[in-house]
Amino acid sequence: MTFVHRAKRQWTQNNNKGFFVTDTQFSMTLKPRFCETDALGHINNTVIPVWFEAAREPIFEIVNPGQDLTKWNMIIAGFTIAFTAPTYYGEEVIVKTHISRLGNSSFDILQSCWQHGKKTAEATTTMVHYNYQTEKSEPLAELARQQLAVLTGTA
């Protein structure tokens, strides 16, 4: 799935850490490091999920402003990934992050990895707004729901 970039602007809520936001997604550009390659000369399949986690930081900021670990309120309920082409060392990679489903207390994050205009991996992560003291899910705060809804493209 390719998203149309509209009015690209620097994401400033997170101290300008290299994220760009369009109307429906965040994008993060990175350059693969040599240590992330494997014996076949491409990026190891264990690395891309780590990149996807890093690219979820703007989503974490929406649900847990300030990302205070003592008030952490999210848990991963599931993660699936499909590798569609090799990703190579030395060439820029763009990780795109989009909300594909928004529920009452959970949401799905759809992410894709792109190199030279070709999608090399795609993952869906289900996140749950979670209370670690009660060990139960909780409804998302209304402000977080509104901000996440914008990233679905349906708000």
DSSP file (Angstrom, degrees, kcal/mol; ACC not computed):
  #  RESIDUE AA STRUCTURE BP1 BP2  ACC     N-H-->O    O-->H-N    N-H-->O    O-->H-N    TCO  KAPPA ALPHA  PHI   PSI    X-CA   Y-CA   Z-CA
    1    1 A M              0   0    0      0, 0.0     2,-0.4     0, 0.0     0, 0.0   0.000 360.0 360.0 360.0 130.0    0.0    0.0    0.0
    2    2 A T        -     0   0    0    117,-0.0     2,-0.4   110,-0.0   117,-0.0  -0.911 360.0-147.7-110.3 135.7    1.4    3.4   -1.0
    3    3 A F        -     0   0    0     -2,-0.4     2,-0.4    95,-0.0    22,-0.0  -0.829  17.4-121.1-104.6 141.8    0.4    6.6    0.8
    4    4 A V        -     0   0    0     -2,-0.4     2,-0.5     1,-0.0    20,-0.3  -0.657  24.2-132.4 -80.8 129.6    0.2    9.9   -1.0
    5    5 A H        -     0   0    0     -2,-0.4     2,-0.4    17,-0.1     3,-0.1  -0.730  28.7-178.9 -83.6 124.2    2.4   12.5    0.6
    6    6 A R        -     0   0    0     -2,-0.5    17,-0.3     1,-0.2     3,-0.2  -0.977  61.5 -15.1-122.3 138.5    0.5   15.8    1.2
    7    7 A A  S    S-     0   0    0     -2,-0.4    -1,-0.2     1,-0.2    14,-0.1   0.852  78.9-148.6  40.5  60.2    2.0   19.0    2.7
    8    8 A K        +     0   0    0     -3,-0.1     2,-0.3    12,-0.1    14,-0.2  -0.343  26.4 168.3 -60.1 132.0    5.1   17.3    4.1
    9    9 A R  E     -A   21   0A   0     12,-1.2    12,-1.9    -3,-0.2     2,-0.1  -0.987  40.3 -94.1-145.1 152.7    6.2   19.1    7.3
   10   10 A Q  E     -A   20   0A   0     -2,-0.3     2,-0.7    10,-0.2    10,-0.2  -0.437  38.5-121.5 -67.2 137.0    8.7   18.3   10.1
   11   11 A W        +     0   0    0      8,-2.3     5,-0.5     1,-0.2     8,-0.3  -0.733  35.1 176.2 -80.7 116.7    7.1   16.5   13.1
   12   12 A T    >   +     0   0    0     -2,-0.7     3,-1.1     1,-0.2    -1,-0.2   0.560  58.5  83.0-104.5 -10.2    7.9   18.9   16.0
   13   13 A Q  T 3  S+     0   0    0      1,-0.3    -1,-0.2     2,-0.1    -2,-0.0   0.676  95.2  49.4 -67.9 -14.1    6.1   17.2   18.9
   14   14 A N  T >  S-     0   0    0     -3,-0.2     3,-0.6     5,-0.1    -1,-0.3  -0.205 125.0 -91.7-121.7  42.7    9.1   14.9   19.3
   15   15 A N  T <  S-     0   0    0     -3,-1.1    -3,-0.1     1,-0.2    -2,-0.1   0.807  73.8 -71.2  56.9  34.1   12.0   17.3   19.3
   16   16 A N  T 3  S+     0   0    0     -5,-0.5    -1,-0.2     1,-0.2    -4,-0.1   0.911  72.8 168.1  53.3  51.5   12.6   17.0   15.6
   17   17 A K    <   -     0   0    0     -3,-0.6    -1,-0.2    -6,-0.3    -2,-0.1   0.101  66.8 -82.4 -85.4  23.5   13.9   13.5   15.7
   18   18 A G  S    S+     0   0    0      1,-0.3    11,-0.7    -7,-0.2     2,-0.4   0.624  86.9 134.9  91.9  12.9   13.7   13.0   12.0
   19   19 A F  E     - B   0  28A   0     -8,-0.3    -8,-2.3     9,-0.1     2,-0.4  -0.768  36.0-160.9 -94.5 141.6   10.0   12.0   11.6
   20   20 A F  E     -AB  10  27A   0      7,-2.6     7,-2.8    -2,-0.4     2,-0.4  -0.931   5.7-155.0-116.8 146.6    7.9   13.6    8.9
   21   21 A V  E     -AB   9  26A   0    -12,-1.9   -12,-1.2    -2,-0.4     5,-0.2  -0.964  12.0-179.7-124.2 138.3    4.2   13.6    9.0
   22   22 A T        -     0   0    0      3,-2.8   -15,-0.1    -2,-0.4   -17,-0.1  -0.445  56.6 -76.9-111.1-166.1    1.6   13.9    6.2
   23   23 A D  S    S+     0   0    0    -17,-0.3   130,-0.3   -19,-0.2   -18,-0.1   0.790 128.0  17.3 -65.5 -26.4   -2.1   13.9    6.6
   24   24 A T  S    S+     0   0    0    -20,-0.3    75,-0.4     1,-0.1     2,-0.3   0.363 121.4  31.8-131.4   6.5   -2.2   10.1    7.2
   25   25 A Q        -     0   0    0     73,-0.1    -3,-2.8    -3,-0.1     2,-0.4  -0.997  57.2-127.2-160.1 161.0    1.2    8.8    8.1
   26   26 A F  E     -BC  21  97A   0     71,-2.4    71,-3.0    -2,-0.3     2,-0.4  -0.875  25.8-161.2-105.0 146.0    4.6    9.3    9.8
   27   27 A S  E     -BC  20  96A   0     -7,-2.8    -7,-2.6    -2,-0.4     2,-0.4  -0.988   6.3-169.8-128.6 142.0    7.8    8.6    7.8
   28   28 A M  E     -BC  19  95A   0     67,-2.2    67,-3.0    -2,-0.4     2,-0.4  -0.998   8.8-154.3-130.5 128.2   11.3    8.0    9.1
   29   29 A T  E     + C   0  94A   0    -11,-0.7     2,-0.3    -2,-0.4    65,-0.2  -0.867  22.1 166.4-103.4 134.2   14.4    7.9    6.9
   30   30 A L  E     - C   0  93A   0     63,-2.7    63,-3.0    -2,-0.4    -2,-0.0  -0.944  33.1-130.6-141.2 163.0   17.4    5.9    8.0
   31   31 A K        -     0   0    0     -2,-0.3    61,-0.2    61,-0.2    58,-0.1  -0.970  33.6-120.2-116.7 117.8   20.6    4.6    6.6
   32   32 A P        -     0   0    0      0, 0.0    58,-0.8     0, 0.0     2,-0.2  -0.217  26.4-131.4 -57.0 142.1   21.3    0.9    7.3
   33   33 A R    >   -     0   0    0     56,-0.1     3,-1.8     1,-0.1     4,-0.2  -0.636  16.5-117.3 -93.9 154.4   24.5    0.3    9.2
   34   34 A F  G >  S+     0   0    0      1,-0.3     3,-1.9    -2,-0.2    -1,-0.1   0.865 113.5  62.0 -57.2 -38.4   27.0   -2.3    8.2
   35   35 A C  G 3  S+     0   0    0      1,-0.3    -1,-0.3     8,-0.0     0, 0.0   0.624  94.4  64.5 -66.5 -11.2   26.5   -4.3   11.4
   36   36 A E  G <  S+     0   0    0     -3,-1.8     8,-2.8     2,-0.0    -1,-0.3   0.444  85.5  94.5 -90.9  -0.5   22.8   -4.8   10.4
   37   37 A T  B <   -G   43   0B   0     -3,-1.9     6,-0.2     6,-0.3     2,-0.2  -0.452  62.0-147.1 -86.9 163.4   23.8   -6.9    7.4
   38   38 A D    >   -     0   0    0      4,-2.0     3,-2.1    -2,-0.1    -1,-0.1  -0.576  40.8 -80.6-117.7-174.4   24.0  -10.7    7.3
   39   39 A A  T 3  S+     0   0    0      1,-0.3    -2,-0.0    -2,-0.2     5,-0.0   0.692 126.2  60.3 -63.8 -18.9   26.2  -13.1    5.4
   40   40 A L  T 3  S-     0   0    0      2,-0.2    -1,-0.3     1,-0.0     3,-0.1   0.468 116.4-111.1 -89.0  -1.8   24.1  -12.8    2.3
   41   41 A G  S <  S+     0   0    0     -3,-2.1    48,-0.7     1,-0.3     2,-0.3   0.551  83.2  99.0  87.6   7.9   24.8   -9.0    2.1
   42   42 A H  B    S-H   88   0C   0     46,-0.2    -4,-2.0     1,-0.1    -1,-0.3  -0.753  86.5 -72.7-120.3 173.6   21.3   -7.7    2.9
   43   43 A I  B     -G   37   0B   0     44,-3.7    44,-0.3    -2,-0.3    -6,-0.3  -0.436  57.0-110.0 -67.5 131.1   19.8   -6.4    6.1
   44   44 A N    >>  -     0   0    0     -8,-2.8     3,-1.8    -2,-0.2     4,-0.8  -0.284  20.8-122.2 -62.1 144.0   19.1   -9.2    8.6
   45   45 A N  T 34 S+     0   0    0      1,-0.3    -1,-0.1     2,-0.2    -2,-0.1   0.623 110.1  62.1 -68.0 -11.2   15.4  -10.1    9.1
   46   46 A T  T 3> S+     0   0    0      1,-0.1     4,-0.5     2,-0.1    -1,-0.3   0.640  97.1  60.5 -83.4 -14.2   15.7   -9.4   12.8
   47   47 A V  H X> S+     0   0    0     -3,-1.8     4,-2.0   -11,-0.2     3,-0.8   0.894  91.3  62.1 -81.4 -42.6   16.7   -5.8   12.2
   48   48 A I  H 3X S+     0   0    0     -4,-0.8     4,-2.6     1,-0.3     5,-0.2   0.872  99.7  54.6 -59.8 -40.2   13.6   -4.5   10.4
   49   49 A P  H 3> S+     0   0    0      0, 0.0     4,-2.0     0, 0.0    -1,-0.3   0.859 107.7  52.1 -60.1 -31.0   11.2   -5.2   13.3
   50   50 A V  H <X S+     0   0    0     -3,-0.8     4,-2.2    -4,-0.5    -2,-0.2   0.908 108.9  49.5 -68.3 -41.7   13.6   -3.0   15.4
   51   51 A W  H  X S+     0   0    0     -4,-2.0     4,-2.2     1,-0.2    -1,-0.2   0.917 109.5  52.5 -60.6 -42.6   13.4   -0.2   12.8
   52   52 A F  H  X S+     0   0    0     -4,-2.6     4,-0.7     1,-0.2    -2,-0.2   0.901 107.8  51.1 -61.7 -40.5    9.6   -0.6   12.9
   53   53 A E  H >< S+     0   0    0     -4,-2.0     3,-1.2     1,-0.2     4,-0.2   0.933 109.8  49.6 -62.2 -44.5    9.6   -0.2   16.7
   54   54 A A  H >< S+     0   0    0     -4,-2.2     3,-1.3     1,-0.3    -1,-0.2   0.879 107.9  54.5 -60.3 -37.7   11.7    2.9   16.4
   55   55 A A  H 3< S+     0   0    0     -4,-2.2    -1,-0.3     1,-0.3     4,-0.2   0.592  96.3  67.0 -75.3 -10.2    9.3    4.3   13.8
   56   56 A R  T XX S+     0   0    0     -3,-1.2     4,-2.2    -4,-0.7     3,-0.8   0.499  70.9 100.4 -83.9  -3.8    6.4    3.8   16.2
   57   57 A E  H <> S+     0   0    0     -3,-1.3     4,-2.2     1,-0.3    -1,-0.2   0.866  77.3  53.0 -53.2 -43.2    7.8    6.5   18.6
   58   58 A P  H 3> S+     0   0    0      0, 0.0     4,-1.4     0, 0.0    -1,-0.3   0.862 109.5  50.3 -62.1 -32.0    5.4    9.2   17.3
   59   59 A I  H <> S+     0   0    0     -3,-0.8     4,-2.0    -4,-0.2     5,-0.2   0.916 108.4  51.9 -68.7 -43.0    2.4    6.9   18.0
   60   60 A F  H  X S+     0   0    0     -4,-2.2     4,-3.1     1,-0.2     7,-0.2   0.897 107.0  54.4 -57.8 -40.0    3.8    6.2   21.5
   61   61 A E  H  < S+     0   0    0     -4,-2.2    -1,-0.2    -5,-0.2    -2,-0.2   0.845 106.9  51.3 -64.6 -34.3    3.9   10.0   22.0
   62   62 A I  H  < S+     0   0    0     -4,-1.4    -1,-0.2    -3,-0.2    -2,-0.2   0.937 118.9  34.8 -66.9 -46.5    0.2   10.3   21.1
   63   63 A V  H  < S+     0   0    0     -4,-2.0    -2,-0.2     1,-0.3    -1,-0.2   0.817 134.2  25.7 -81.6 -31.6   -0.9    7.7   23.5
   64   64 A N  S >< S-     0   0    0     -4,-3.1     3,-2.9    -5,-0.2    -1,-0.3  -0.671  84.7-149.8-133.2  77.6    1.6    8.4   26.3
   65   65 A P  G >  S+     0   0    0      0, 0.0     3,-0.5     0, 0.0    -3,-0.1  -0.198  86.3  15.3 -52.3 132.6    2.7   12.1   26.0
   66   66 A G  G 3  S-     0   0    0      1,-0.2     3,-0.2    -5,-0.1    -5,-0.1   0.237 105.5-114.5  85.3 -13.5    6.3   12.5   27.2
   67   67 A Q  G <   -     0   0    0     -3,-2.9     2,-0.6    -7,-0.2    -1,-0.2   0.871  45.0-174.8  49.9  44.8    6.7    8.7   27.0
   68   68 A D    X   -     0   0    0     -3,-0.5     3,-1.8     1,-0.2    -1,-0.2  -0.599  17.7-153.9 -71.3 113.4    7.1    8.5   30.8
   69   69 A L  G >  S+     0   0    0     -2,-0.6     3,-1.0     1,-0.3    -1,-0.2   0.743  92.8  62.5 -65.0 -22.7    8.0    4.8   31.5
   70   70 A T  G 3  S+     0   0    0      1,-0.2    -1,-0.3    -3,-0.0    -2,-0.1   0.655 112.7  37.4 -74.8 -13.4    6.5    5.0   35.0
   71   71 A K  G <  S+     0   0    0     -3,-1.8    -1,-0.2    -7,-0.1    -2,-0.2   0.043  83.6 155.4-120.2  23.3    3.1    5.8   33.3
   72   72 A W    <   +     0   0    0     -3,-1.0    60,-0.4     1,-0.1    -3,-0.1  -0.268  14.7 176.8 -59.1 135.5    3.5    3.4   30.4
   73   73 A N        +     0   0    0     58,-0.1    57,-2.2    59,-0.1     2,-0.3   0.000  43.7  82.9-135.6  29.3    0.0    2.5   29.1
   74   74 A M  E     -D  129   0A   0     55,-0.3     2,-0.3    63,-0.0    55,-0.2  -0.972  43.1-179.0-135.3 151.7    0.5    0.3   26.0
   75   75 A I  E     -D  128   0A   0     53,-1.7    53,-2.6    -2,-0.3     2,-0.5  -0.991  31.3-115.6-144.5 146.6    1.2   -3.3   25.3
   76   76 A I  E     -D  127   0A   0     -2,-0.3    51,-0.2    51,-0.2     3,-0.1  -0.732  25.8-179.8 -84.8 126.2    1.7   -5.3   22.1
   77   77 A A  E     -     0   0A   0     49,-3.1     2,-0.3    -2,-0.5    50,-0.2   0.655  67.1 -11.1 -96.1 -21.0   -1.0   -7.8   21.5
   78   78 A G  E     -D  126   0A   0     48,-1.1    48,-2.5     2,-0.0    -1,-0.3  -0.963  51.7-162.7-174.3 157.9    0.4   -9.1   18.2
   79   79 A F  E     +D  125   0A   0     -2,-0.3     2,-0.4    46,-0.2    46,-0.2  -0.961   7.9 179.5-152.1 128.1    2.8   -8.5   15.4
   80   80 A T  E     -D  124   0A   0     44,-2.2    44,-2.1    -2,-0.3     2,-0.4  -0.984   6.7-173.5-129.8 145.7    3.0  -10.0   11.9
   81   81 A I  E     -D  123   0A   0     -2,-0.4     2,-0.4    42,-0.2    42,-0.2  -0.995  10.5-164.9-139.3 143.7    5.6   -9.2    9.3
   82   82 A A  E     -D  122   0A   0     40,-2.8    40,-2.3    -2,-0.4     2,-0.6  -0.998  12.5-149.2-127.1 128.2    6.1  -10.1    5.6
   83   83 A F  E     +D  121   0A   0     -2,-0.4    38,-0.3    38,-0.2    37,-0.1  -0.870  19.8 173.1 -96.2 120.5    9.4   -9.6    3.8
   84   84 A T        -     0   0    0     36,-1.7    37,-0.2    -2,-0.6    -1,-0.1   0.619  64.0  -1.8-106.6 -15.9    8.7   -8.8    0.2
   85   85 A A  S    S-     0   0    0     35,-1.6    -1,-0.3    33,-0.1     2,-0.0  -0.957  84.8 -83.8-165.6 155.6   12.2   -8.0   -1.1
   86   86 A P        -     0   0    0      0, 0.0     2,-0.4     0, 0.0    35,-0.1  -0.356  34.2-144.8 -64.8 147.2   15.8   -7.8    0.3
   87   87 A T        -     0   0    0    -44,-0.3   -44,-3.7    33,-0.1     2,-0.3  -0.952  22.1-145.2-111.0 135.4   16.8   -4.5    2.0
   88   88 A Y  B >   -H   42   0C   0     -2,-0.4     3,-0.8   -46,-0.3   -46,-0.2  -0.716  10.9-107.7-112.5 153.7   20.4   -3.6    1.4
   89   89 A Y  T 3  S+     0   0    0    -48,-0.7   -56,-0.1    -2,-0.3    -1,-0.1  -0.351  95.6  26.1 -66.1 148.0   23.2   -1.9    3.3
   90   90 A G  T 3  S+     0   0    0    -58,-0.8     2,-0.4     1,-0.2    -1,-0.2   0.309  96.8  96.1  87.0  -8.5   24.4    1.6    2.4
   91   91 A E  S <  S-     0   0    0     -3,-0.8    -1,-0.2     1,-0.0   -61,-0.1  -0.936  80.8 -98.8-119.7 139.8   21.2    2.9    0.8
   92   92 A E        -     0   0    0     -2,-0.4    24,-0.4   -61,-0.2     2,-0.4  -0.135  33.9-157.8 -55.9 146.8   18.5    5.0    2.5
   93   93 A V  E     -C   30   0A   0    -63,-3.0   -63,-2.7    22,-0.1     2,-0.5  -0.977   3.8-151.8-125.5 139.6   15.4    3.3    3.8
   94   94 A I  E     -CE  29 114A   0     20,-2.6    20,-2.6    -2,-0.4     2,-0.6  -0.963   5.6-160.6-112.5 127.7   12.1    5.0    4.5
   95   95 A V  E     -CE  28 113A   0    -67,-3.0   -67,-2.2    -2,-0.5     2,-0.4  -0.943   9.2-160.4-107.3 121.4    9.8    3.5    7.1
   96   96 A K  E     -CE  27 112A   0     16,-2.6    16,-2.0    -2,-0.6     2,-0.4  -0.852   3.3-164.0-104.7 136.9    6.2    4.6    6.8
   97   97 A T  E     +CE  26 111A   0    -71,-3.0   -71,-2.4    -2,-0.4     2,-0.3  -0.983  15.3 163.0-128.1 130.0    3.8    4.3    9.7
   98   98 A H  E     - E   0 110A   0     12,-2.3    12,-3.0    -2,-0.4     2,-0.6  -0.976  39.1-118.5-144.6 146.7    0.0    4.5    9.4
   99   99 A I  E     + E   0 109A   0     52,-1.2    10,-0.2   -75,-0.4     3,-0.1  -0.840  29.8 176.5 -91.1 118.9   -3.0    3.5   11.7
  100  100 A S  E     +     0   0A   0      8,-1.9     2,-0.3    -2,-0.6     9,-0.2   0.650  66.8  20.1 -98.7 -17.3   -5.0    0.9    9.8
  101  101 A R  E     - E   0 108A   0      7,-1.1     7,-2.2     2,-0.0     2,-0.5  -0.974  59.5-165.9-152.5 137.5   -7.6    0.1   12.5
  102  102 A L  E     + E   0 107A   0     -2,-0.3     5,-0.2     5,-0.2     2,-0.1  -0.966  17.1 170.3-128.8 115.4   -8.8    2.1   15.5
  103  103 A G        -     0   0    0      3,-3.2    37,-0.1    -2,-0.5    -2,-0.0  -0.277  50.1 -85.2-106.1-165.7  -10.9    0.3   18.2
  104  104 A N  S    S-     0   0    0      1,-0.1    36,-2.6    -2,-0.1    41,-0.1   0.921 121.0  -0.7 -70.8 -46.2  -12.1    1.3   21.7
  105  105 A S  S    S+     0   0    0     34,-0.3    24,-3.5    32,-0.0     2,-0.3   0.355 130.2  50.0-126.7   1.8   -8.9    0.2   23.5
  106  106 A S  E     - F   0 128A   0     22,-0.2    -3,-3.2    31,-0.1     2,-0.3  -0.916  53.9-175.1-138.5 164.8   -6.7   -1.1   20.7
  107  107 A F  E     -EF 102 127A   0     20,-2.2    20,-3.0    -2,-0.3     2,-0.4  -0.985  22.3-123.9-156.3 156.0   -5.4   -0.1   17.3
  108  108 A D  E     -EF 101 126A   0     -7,-2.2    -8,-1.9    -2,-0.3    -7,-1.1  -0.886  15.9-153.4-106.8 135.1   -3.4   -1.6   14.5
  109  109 A I  E     -EF  99 125A   0     16,-2.9    16,-2.3    -2,-0.4     2,-0.6  -0.941   7.2-158.9-107.3 120.0   -0.3    0.1   13.2
  110  110 A L  E     +EF  98 124A   0    -12,-3.0   -12,-2.3    -2,-0.6     2,-0.4  -0.883  17.1 178.8 -99.3 124.6    0.6   -0.7    9.6
  111  111 A Q  E     -EF  97 123A   0     12,-2.9    12,-2.7    -2,-0.6     2,-0.3  -0.948   9.6-170.6-128.4 147.9    4.2   -0.1    8.7
  112  112 A S  E     -EF  96 122A   0    -16,-2.0   -16,-2.6    -2,-0.4     2,-0.5  -0.986  15.3-141.5-138.7 150.6    6.2   -0.6    5.6
  113  113 A C  E     -EF  95 121A   0      8,-2.6     7,-3.2    -2,-0.3     8,-1.1  -0.935  22.3-170.8-112.2 129.0    9.9   -0.4    4.7
  114  114 A W  E     +EF  94 119A   0    -20,-2.6   -20,-2.6    -2,-0.5     2,-0.4  -0.965  12.6 176.1-127.5 137.2   10.9    1.1    1.3
  115  115 A Q  E >  S- F   0 118A   0      3,-2.4     3,-1.7    -2,-0.4   -22,-0.1  -0.978  77.7  -8.4-140.0 127.5   14.2    1.3   -0.5
  116  116 A H  T 3  S-     0   0    0    -24,-0.4     3,-0.1    -2,-0.4    -1,-0.1   0.855 129.5 -56.8  54.5  38.1   14.6    2.8   -4.0
  117  117 A G  T 3  S+     0   0    0      1,-0.2     2,-0.4   -23,-0.0    -1,-0.3   0.548 115.2 115.6  75.9   6.5   10.8    3.1   -4.2
  118  118 A K  E <   - F   0 115A   0     -3,-1.7    -3,-2.4   -33,-0.0     2,-0.4  -0.928  68.1-124.7-114.5 131.7   10.3   -0.6   -3.6
  119  119 A K  E     + F   0 114A   0     -2,-0.4    -5,-0.3    -5,-0.2     3,-0.1  -0.595  29.9 174.6 -73.6 126.3    8.5   -2.1   -0.6
  120  120 A T  E     +     0   0A   0     -7,-3.2   -36,-1.7    -2,-0.4   -35,-1.6   0.621  63.1   5.3-108.0 -18.1   10.8   -4.5    1.1
  121  121 A A  E     -DF  83 113A   0     -8,-1.1    -8,-2.6   -38,-0.3    -1,-0.3  -0.980  54.5-165.4-161.6 153.9    8.7   -5.4    4.2
  122  122 A E  E     -DF  82 112A   0    -40,-2.3   -40,-2.8    -2,-0.3     2,-0.3  -0.994  12.1-179.6-144.2 138.9    5.4   -4.7    5.7
  123  123 A A  E     -DF  81 111A   0    -12,-2.7   -12,-2.9    -2,-0.3     2,-0.4  -0.977  17.7-153.0-139.2 150.9    4.2   -5.3    9.3
  124  124 A T  E     -DF  80 110A   0    -44,-2.1   -44,-2.2    -2,-0.3     2,-0.5  -0.996  14.1-170.7-122.1 128.1    1.0   -4.9   11.4
  125  125 A T  E     -DF  79 109A   0    -16,-2.3   -16,-2.9    -2,-0.4     2,-0.6  -0.976  12.7-148.0-118.7 127.3    1.3   -4.4   15.1
  126  126 A T  E     -DF  78 108A   0    -48,-2.5   -49,-3.1    -2,-0.5   -48,-1.1  -0.860  18.1-168.0 -95.7 119.5   -1.7   -4.5   17.4
  127  127 A M  E     -DF  76 107A   0    -20,-3.0   -20,-2.2    -2,-0.6     2,-0.4  -0.842   4.5-157.5-107.1 143.6   -1.3   -2.2   20.3
  128  128 A V  E     -DF  75 106A   0    -53,-2.6   -53,-1.7    -2,-0.4     2,-0.6  -0.979  22.3-125.7-122.6 132.2   -3.6   -2.2   23.4
  129  129 A H  E     -D   74   0A   0    -24,-3.5     9,-2.5    -2,-0.4     2,-0.4  -0.688  49.2-174.3 -72.0 118.2   -4.1    0.7   25.8
  130  130 A Y  E     -I  137   0D   0    -57,-2.2     2,-0.7    -2,-0.6     7,-0.2  -0.933  34.8-145.8-134.2 139.3   -3.3   -1.2   29.0
  131  131 A N  E  >> -I  136   0D   0      5,-2.8     4,-1.6    -2,-0.4     5,-1.2  -0.915  12.0-165.4-102.3 111.1   -3.3   -0.6   32.7
  132  132 A Y  T  45S+     0   0    0     -2,-0.7    -1,-0.1   -60,-0.4   -59,-0.1   0.730  85.9  56.5 -71.2 -22.7   -0.3   -2.6   34.2
  133  133 A Q  T  45S+     0   0    0      1,-0.2    -1,-0.2     3,-0.1    -2,-0.0   0.923 120.1  28.2 -73.9 -43.9   -1.7   -2.3   37.7
  134  134 A T  T  45S-     0   0    0      2,-0.2    -2,-0.2     0, 0.0    -1,-0.2   0.601 100.1-134.3 -90.2 -11.6   -5.1   -3.9   36.9
  135  135 A E  T  <5 +     0   0    0     -4,-1.6     2,-0.3     1,-0.2    -3,-0.2   0.883  67.2 113.2  56.6  42.6   -3.6   -6.0   34.1
  136  136 A K  E   <S-I  131   0D   0     -5,-1.2    -5,-2.8     0, 0.0    -1,-0.2  -0.965  71.3-104.0-139.4 154.7   -6.6   -5.0   31.9
  137  137 A S  E     -I  130   0D   0     -2,-0.3    -7,-0.3    -7,-0.2   -31,-0.1  -0.409  34.3-160.7 -72.8 156.2   -7.2   -3.0   28.8
  138  138 A E        -     0   0    0     -9,-2.5    -9,-0.2   -33,-0.3     3,-0.1  -0.973  28.1 -92.5-135.7 150.5   -8.7    0.5   29.1
  139  139 A P        -     0   0    0      0, 0.0   -34,-0.3     0, 0.0   -35,-0.1  -0.305  49.5-104.1 -58.9 145.4  -10.5    2.7   26.6
  140  140 A L        -     0   0    0    -36,-2.6   -34,-0.1   -37,-0.1   -77,-0.0  -0.412  40.5 -99.6 -66.7 146.2   -8.2    5.1   24.8
  141  141 A A     >  -     0   0    0    -78,-0.1     4,-2.5     1,-0.1     5,-0.2  -0.371  32.7-117.1 -63.0 148.4   -8.4    8.8   25.9
  142  142 A E  H  > S+     0   0    0      1,-0.2     4,-2.4     2,-0.2     5,-0.2   0.883 113.7  51.7 -60.3 -41.5  -10.5   10.9   23.6
  143  143 A L  H  > S+     0   0    0      2,-0.2     4,-2.3     1,-0.2    -1,-0.2   0.919 111.2  47.7 -62.9 -42.6   -7.6   13.2   22.6
  144  144 A A  H  > S+     0   0    0      2,-0.2     4,-2.8     1,-0.2     5,-0.2   0.915 110.7  52.1 -63.0 -42.8   -5.5   10.2   21.7
  145  145 A R  H  X S+     0   0    0     -4,-2.5     4,-2.5     1,-0.2    -2,-0.2   0.916 110.0  49.1 -59.5 -43.3   -8.4    8.6   19.7
  146  146 A Q  H  X S+     0   0    0     -4,-2.4     4,-1.4     2,-0.2    -1,-0.2   0.921 113.1  46.0 -63.1 -44.1   -8.8   11.8   17.8
  147  147 A Q  H  X S+     0   0    0     -4,-2.3     4,-0.9     1,-0.2    -2,-0.2   0.894 114.8  46.9 -68.4 -39.4   -5.1   12.1   16.9
  148  148 A L  H  < S+     0   0    0     -4,-2.8     3,-0.5     1,-0.2     4,-0.4   0.872 106.1  59.7 -67.6 -36.6   -4.9    8.4   15.9
  149  149 A A  H >X>S+     0   0    0     -4,-2.5     3,-1.2    -5,-0.2     6,-0.9   0.853  98.6  58.2 -61.7 -33.9   -8.1    8.8   13.8
  150  150 A V  H ><5S+     0   0    0     -4,-1.4     3,-1.0     1,-0.3    -1,-0.2   0.885 102.1  55.5 -60.3 -37.7   -6.3   11.4   11.7
  151  151 A L  T 3<5S+     0   0    0     -4,-0.9   -52,-1.2    -3,-0.5    -1,-0.3   0.538  98.1  62.7 -76.9  -6.0   -3.7    8.8   10.9
  152  152 A T  T <45S-     0   0    0     -3,-1.2    -1,-0.2    -4,-0.4    -2,-0.2   0.665 104.9-127.5 -85.9 -18.0   -6.3    6.4    9.6
  153  153 A G  T <<5S+     0   0    0     -3,-1.0    -3,-0.1    -4,-0.6    -2,-0.1   0.536  90.5  91.6  82.4   6.1   -7.3    8.9    6.9
  154  154 A T      <       0   0    0     -5,-0.9    -4,-0.2     1,-0.1    -5,-0.1   0.490 360.0 360.0-109.7  -6.2  -10.9    8.6    7.9
  155  155 A A              0   0    0     -6,-0.9    -5,-0.1    -5,-0.1    -1,-0.1   0.477 360.0 360.0 -79.7 360.0  -11.1   11.5   10.4
